[in-house]
């Protein structure tokens, strides 16, 4: 799964709109739309903010199969948006 598709899945699991995510990150909703359509990628400086917003690691942004396994290894709680 691409990072754009993963961001979309995480956003939908959290029941927020593209606009709400964009506002939380101080971006335009067009930026979020482009990520989800895979016509653009988030700037590298946004990756820690995205991961923190969704309660996951940067690695988990790129590989959703890791979600939960890294939390177990590091003893972290999973964010409720992650299913």
C-alpha positions in Angstrom: 0.0 0.0 0.0 1.3 3.5 -0.9 1.7 6.2 1.7 -1.2 8.1 0.0 -3.6 5.2 0.3 -2.4 4.6 3.9 -3.0 8.3 4.8 -6.5 8.0 3.3 -7.2 4.8 5.3 -5.9 6.4 8.5 -7.9 9.5 7.9 -11.1 7.6 7.2 -10.6 5.4 10.3 -10.4 8.5 12.4 -13.6 9.8 10.7 -12.1 13.1 9.6 -12.3 15.0 6.3 -9.3 16.0 4.1 -10.0 19.5 5.2 -9.8 18.6 8.9 -6.5 16.8 8.4 -5.2 19.7 6.4 -6.1 22.2 9.1 -4.4 20.1 11.8 -1.2 20.2 9.7 -1.6 23.9 8.6 -1.9 22.9 4.9 -4.4 23.2 2.1 -7.0 20.4 1.7 -5.7 20.2 -1.9 -2.3 19.0 -0.6 -4.0 16.1 1.3 -6.1 15.4 -1.8 -3.0 15.1 -3.9 -1.4 12.7 -1.5 -4.4 10.5 -1.5 -4.7 10.6 -5.3 -1.0 9.8 -5.4 -0.2 12.8 -7.6 2.1 14.2 -4.9 3.9 13.0 -1.7 4.0 14.7 1.7 7.2 16.7 2.3 9.7 14.8 4.4 9.3 17.5 7.1 5.6 16.5 7.5 6.2 12.8 8.1 6.8 13.2 11.9 3.7 15.4 12.2 1.6 12.9 10.2 2.8 10.0 12.3 2.2 11.8 15.5 -1.3 12.9 14.4 -2.3 9.3 13.7 -0.4 7.9 16.7 1.9 5.7 14.7 5.5 5.6 13.7 7.0 7.0 10.4 7.7 3.4 9.4 4.1 2.6 9.9 3.1 5.4 7.5 5.0 3.7 4.8 4.1 0.1 5.7 0.7 -0.4 7.3 1.6 -4.1 7.8 3.9 -2.9 10.6 1.1 -1.2 12.5 0.7 -2.8 15.8 3.9 -4.9 15.6 6.2 -1.9 16.3 3.9 -0.8 19.1 4.2 -4.2 20.7 8.0 -4.2 20.3 8.3 -0.7 21.8 5.5 -1.1 24.4 3.4 1.7 23.0 -0.4 1.9 23.0 -2.0 1.7 19.6 -4.0 4.8 18.6 -7.8 4.2 18.4 -7.7 5.2 14.7 -5.6 2.2 13.9 -7.7 -1.0 13.4 
